[in-house]
Amino acid sequence: MASLSSFLLLLILLFAITLASSAASVKSYFPGIFQSSLKKNGKNLKPKIPYEAHYFPQNLDHFTFQPKSYKIFYQKYLLNSQYWHKGAPIFVYTGNEGDIDWFAANTGFLLDIAPKFHALLVFIEVSQILALKPLSIAWSYWFYGESKPFGKNSYKSAKTLGYLNSQQALADFAVLIRSLKQNLSSETSPVVVFGGSYGGMLAAWFRLKYPHTAIGALASSAPILQFDGITPWSSFYDAVSQDFKDASLNCYEVIKSSWTELESISKEGLAELSRDFRACKKVSSIYSARDWLWEAFVYTAMMNYPTESNFMKPLPAYPVKEMCKIIDESSPGASKLSRVFEAASLYYNYSQAEKCFELEDETDDHGLSGWNWQACTEMVMPMTVSNKSMFPPSSFSYKEFADDCMKNYGVRPRQHWITTEFGGKNIEQVLKRFGSNIIFSSGLQDPWSRGR
Amino acid sequence: MASLSSFLLLLILLFAITLASSAASVKSYFPGIFQSSLKKNGKNLKPKIPYEAHYFPQNLDHFTFQPKSYKIFYQKYLLNSQYWHKGAPIFVYTGNEGDIDWFAANTGFLLDIAPKFHALLVFIEVSQILALKPLSIAWSYWFYGESKPFGKNSYKSAKTLGYLNSQQALADFAVLIRSLKQNLSSETSPVVVFGGSYGGMLAAWFRLKYPHTAIGALASSAPILQFDGITPWSSFYDAVSQDFKDASLNCYEVIKSSWTELESISKEGLAELSRDFRACKKVSSIYSARDWLWEAFVYTAMMNYPTESNFMKPLPAYPVKEMCKIIDESSPGASKLSRVFEAASLYYNYSQAEKCFELEDETDDHGLSGWNWQACTEMVMPMTVSNKSMFPPSSFSYKEFADDCMKNYGVRPRQHWITTEFGGKNIEQVLKRFGSNIIFSSGLQDPWSRGR
């Protein structure tokens, strides 16, 4: 990964996460689709990375001044100073909705360019404390990240989750960067922020809100226009479908018509379906298979790189084309469902290591489930499936979504908040008048490219 | 008040408030000086203004998403639509640390220019709820403003005051403006924000943080550089003193040396001092007299307009010159203290309506005391008195200040927060690269002019 383009392509896939977890909260509109998403790595989760972990004492809440706002949590960040010359630039990766080690391990671009700029590299985890520990214990628990002190229920309480949002994350970055520069006596070092997917939105917004701190931002695959009706709600799934259509019209049509085959399976047929799908355990619903297929197509579209990659799963170069080849070249007598199963197996088992598939596994290996909370509060990104798509049609209702959020978290989404806080409408005009040094990049095949 | 310059001059004086109330929290460094500040209008506080009052349901906390963050308070704003054509600009006055009616009554500039632009005029009170009332009761209680449900103790609790800060105020503006434009079907109307003193800082920061909402800002007498050591701590009192020196060197010297005369008065001399100062009630300390004099010189410097004015108090044109004339022309045998008393009387009694002076009155007629809280949390503006000044020398210690804040409010100031959140260091460079359409204006005699 020595080139900018490979970095950008890599970042594109980071947004996989966003989709997986946000859709979980609109499950009633995409029934069950993402229940099993992003959770089946099951391998060693601690990648070896050339960074040193640090923990920064951060105020819990930057925007109120109650005594409890002053509680300290320890924000994890990673440092690489092997190329660093004092006074040289500081490149800050603004973290995503998951474990920062994982993103650092999959972001080679900063390491590639660090020697040229003698840059200090900093990866900051987006994190807010759940359990507040005294300063002397240099360890903590994050909303996003490796530790979840309250287990699966960590994400259930709006009281603790209330601080997990983009504005607090940006302020965390600003406070940490200021302190770091002061400690390094490098106040004049220019800071450039880098991010992809949700972290790309944070990078762009950081440059917009803290231009005195960052002189530029590279925001990759950052769909800052996916809010409040700016981008059509169907754009994401239209784009995924277009990727498959571009690879092969037949492939697109087989996938599109496979869903009715799946839906015709009765309760009695679940045992056979489980065998056909090589499920490790018998599935309890056809929707488990549907989720599993859906996820394979969506993530493969998001990771449709011209090179082999290994972020969510190991994948070949041009995986969409490879999937379609499987569908197009299968025996003419095979059912559509068996053909899409074989195609999806490419996503789940390119490494050939899987003996069976966990279709109903809900393990969250990358600490991602906080996103459901964010989707139910500020990050309201409505999605529908139009009839141009290869997925089964689906609509979106703010009211139903809000009711669901109320049920799950006790709060309602603030539908207009992101555009009120960060803008988005007429963004070209706004940025032309006021703004500079923000690169929005993503490949045109990236399903998120339509929202930025 | 038909000209821009008179508007600007007028706005300069708005910052009177900032000083008065912020200094109260550094009382140990300016002993007792501002105890009695800004409180002696005592007249009818409801000015007649050509605006209609409205109340906007606002979320209590924009930056957390706990159930209580969603509590509604009613933010007061004033509207004048008599010149308004749909689609024409919207001029928004971003309120100050006091009752919005009072600021509207003293800001004629917007009314002067509204006909030319067919502009809608909106004055928004900076407010956060203390007591949360159901939506049906279109009335509420603000941090700043006319109502104080808990009386003098409203400002004592960090729990309720925690939401009173500049970031929440800016977000309030953004949410209110978005909703107002939508309700008026005038989404394309350009918004320009106007403000003076603390409200001027808010106007500038609003343009910086919400460029998608406001296309420009007129920030008058807005000392956004008065933080974190950017401007020398002694600058404010140096500037006040320079104003008097410019009017008359003798005047400056008489005031400078009057303090030792005052301090030589023993407890037994307080009765005579009270008579000499025409106090309505016998003063309990020489510091009451000192506060009273100090306030007169500071506010007169801030309101040193070339025209008569009546914001804090009725004053003649060029009041500093008038004060110095009193000192310079007093009989040679008069004591320095009696000469500065006569000068200060110009400030307190230009209208000749006062039979005696309330030297120890602590009534807060303009709803200003929330500022003490802000000074103890985010708005940390250290001030010292240097020996170039005509005031008695005074130093500043962050530690002592923080200890005082802890004692009074249970929280410590976030010393670097304002510059972290809004910048300030190297501001020219930052604004050159990223920023536009912000006019920072103030007269050079404005004591706040050195901090912007």
Contacts between the chains, C-beta under 8 A, distances in Angstrom:
chain1	res1	chain2	res2	distance
A	59	B	414	7.6
A	61	B	63	7.4
A	61	B	64	6.3
A	62	B	63	7.4
A	62	B	167	7.7
A	62	B	417	7.5
A	62	B	421	7.6
A	63	B	61	7.4
A	63	B	62	7.4
A	63	B	63	3.7
A	63	B	64	7.4
A	63	B	165	6.9
A	63	B	167	4.9
A	63	B	168	6.3
A	64	B	61	6.3
A	64	B	63	7.4
A	64	B	64	7.1
A	64	B	162	4.1
A	64	B	163	5.7
A	64	B	165	7.2
A	64	B	168	7.6
A	65	B	158	6.6
A	65	B	161	7.2
A	65	B	162	4.9
A	65	B	164	7.9
A	65	B	165	6.2
A	65	B	373	7.9
A	65	B	377	4.0
A	65	B	378	7.0
A	65	B	411	5.6
A	65	B	414	7.8
A	66	B	158	5.4
A	66	B	159	5.5
A	66	B	162	3.4
A	66	B	411	7.5
A	67	B	158	5.8
A	67	B	159	7.8
A	67	B	410	5.3
A	67	B	411	6.0
A	69	B	162	6.3
A	70	B	411	6.4
A	70	B	412	7.1
A	158	B	65	6.6
A	158	B	66	5.4
A	158	B	67	5.8
A	159	B	66	5.6
A	159	B	67	7.8
A	161	B	65	7.2
A	162	B	64	4.2
A	162	B	65	4.9
A	162	B	66	3.4
A	162	B	69	6.4
A	163	B	64	5.7
A	164	B	65	7.9
A	165	B	63	6.9
A	165	B	64	7.3
A	165	B	65	6.1
A	167	B	62	7.7
A	167	B	63	4.9
A	168	B	63	6.4
A	168	B	64	7.7
A	171	B	420	7.8
A	171	B	421	6.9
A	174	B	420	5.1
A	174	B	421	6.8
A	175	B	420	5.7
A	178	B	416	6.5
A	178	B	420	5.1
A	187	B	425	8.0
A	208	B	211	7.7
A	209	B	209	5.9
A	210	B	421	8.0
A	210	B	423	7.6
A	211	B	208	7.7
A	211	B	423	7.3
A	211	B	430	5.8
A	211	B	433	7.0
A	211	B	434	3.8
A	211	B	435	7.1
A	212	B	422	7.6
A	212	B	423	2.8
A	212	B	424	7.4
A	212	B	425	7.2
A	212	B	426	7.6
A	212	B	427	7.5
A	212	B	430	4.6
A	213	B	420	7.8
A	213	B	423	7.5
A	215	B	433	7.0
A	373	B	65	7.9
A	377	B	65	4.0
A	378	B	65	7.0
A	410	B	67	5.4
A	411	B	65	5.6
A	411	B	66	7.5
A	411	B	67	6.0
A	411	B	70	6.4
A	412	B	70	7.1
A	414	B	59	7.6
A	414	B	65	7.8
A	416	B	178	6.5
A	417	B	62	7.6
A	420	B	171	7.8
A	420	B	174	5.1
A	420	B	175	5.7
A	420	B	178	5.1
A	420	B	213	7.8
A	421	B	62	7.6
A	421	B	171	6.9
A	421	B	174	6.8
A	422	B	212	7.6
A	423	B	210	7.6
A	423	B	211	7.3
A	423	B	212	2.8
A	423	B	213	7.5
A	424	B	212	7.4
A	425	B	187	8.0
A	425	B	212	7.2
A	426	B	212	7.6
A	427	B	212	7.5
A	430	B	211	5.8
A	430	B	212	4.6
A	433	B	211	7.0
A	433	B	215	7.0
A	433	B	436	6.0
A	433	B	437	7.4
A	434	B	211	3.8
A	434	B	434	7.3
A	434	B	435	6.4
A	434	B	436	5.4
A	434	B	437	7.5
A	435	B	211	7.0
A	435	B	434	6.4
A	436	B	433	5.9
A	436	B	434	5.4
A	437	B	433	7.4
A	437	B	434	7.5
